[in-house]
Amino acid sequence: QKEVEQNSGPLSVPEGAIASLNCTYSDRGSQSFFWYRQYSGKSPELIMFIYSNGDKEDGRFTAQLNKASQYVSLLIRDSQPSDSATYLCAVTGPYGGATNKLIFGTGTLLAVQP
Amino acid sequence: DTGVSQDPRHKITKRGQNVTFRCDPISEHNRLYWYRQTLGQGPEFLTYFQNEAQLEKSRLLSDRFSAERPKGSFSTLEIQRTEQGDSAMYLCASNLDTRTDTQYFGPGTRLTVL
């Protein structure tokens, strides 16, 4: 079982719709959860981070975390063609771990159709 | 620009040659990470520095790879006797040793080994 799993997609949504991206993780001790956006040929760009169970909203983006189910998601409201990219889910280990290195999923490719 | 910078952005080399990449983190950040990303995969952790100390190396980091961070500022990643399998995007990220684990990525160095 991979440590962080995502559906590779592509996830195709029409412009203006809500895009829902999902991620599961295997380490129950994971403390911090991140969503990065990556355009083709570019480096990852931080979209959101979440530490506590529940929802966290930032503009058109909402991150949701359920530690009991080991599940984290990202909702993108009013999707725009410029949102078309690969979305990477990443987690870090238990707080106080030596490195807090990021463990990434393989990413979900989102395609927003005009 | 006060973000993470990497040099060069692209490197083409022949198999068997040595290459060196440089990363300049955000100036006040004491933590520095190297990741490698191949096509269709998420970034994979290679190594981590806190100040000038290299505190963790991944099993992915064979003995052909070496990284340094003299004086706790910029870092270099050297690959000796490159192989075609080393072709990838090499990403550097940094953050500050505080409660947040958020890492900020540089633009990456794309290595092609012919």
Boltz contact constraints between the chains, C-beta under 6 A:
constraints:
  - contact:
      token1: [A, 32]
      token2: [B, 101]
      max_distance: 6.0
  - contact:
      token1: [A, 43]
      token2: [B, 91]
      max_distance: 6.0
  - contact:
      token1: [A, 43]
      token2: [B, 105]
      max_distance: 6.0
  - contact:
      token1: [A, 43]
      token2: [B, 107]
      max_distance: 6.0
  - contact:
      token1: [A, 43]
      token2: [B, 108]
      max_distance: 6.0
  - contact:
      token1: [A, 44]
      token2: [B, 105]
      max_distance: 6.0
  - contact:
      token1: [A, 49]
      token2: [B, 102]
      max_distance: 6.0
  - contact:
      token1: [A, 88]
      token2: [B, 42]
      max_distance: 6.0
  - contact:
      token1: [A, 92]
      token2: [B, 101]
      max_distance: 6.0
  - contact:
      token1: [A, 98]
      token2: [B, 55]
      max_distance: 6.0
  - contact:
      token1: [A, 99]
      token2: [B, 48]
      max_distance: 6.0
  - contact:
      token1: [A, 99]
      token2: [B, 56]
      max_distance: 6.0
  - contact:
      token1: [A, 100]
      token2: [B, 101]
      max_distance: 6.0
  - contact:
      token1: [A, 101]
      token2: [B, 45]
      max_distance: 6.0
  - contact:
      token1: [A, 101]
      token2: [B, 48]
      max_distance: 6.0
  - contact:
      token1: [A, 104]
      token2: [B, 42]
      max_distance: 6.0
  - contact:
      token1: [A, 104]
      token2: [B, 43]
      max_distance: 6.0
  - contact:
      token1: [A, 105]
      token2: [B, 42]
      max_distance: 6.0
  - contact:
      token1: [A, 106]
      token2: [B, 41]
      max_distance: 6.0
  - contact:
      token1: [A, 106]
      token2: [B, 42]
      max_distance: 6.0
  - contact:
      token1: [A, 107]
      token2: [B, 42]
      max_distance: 6.0
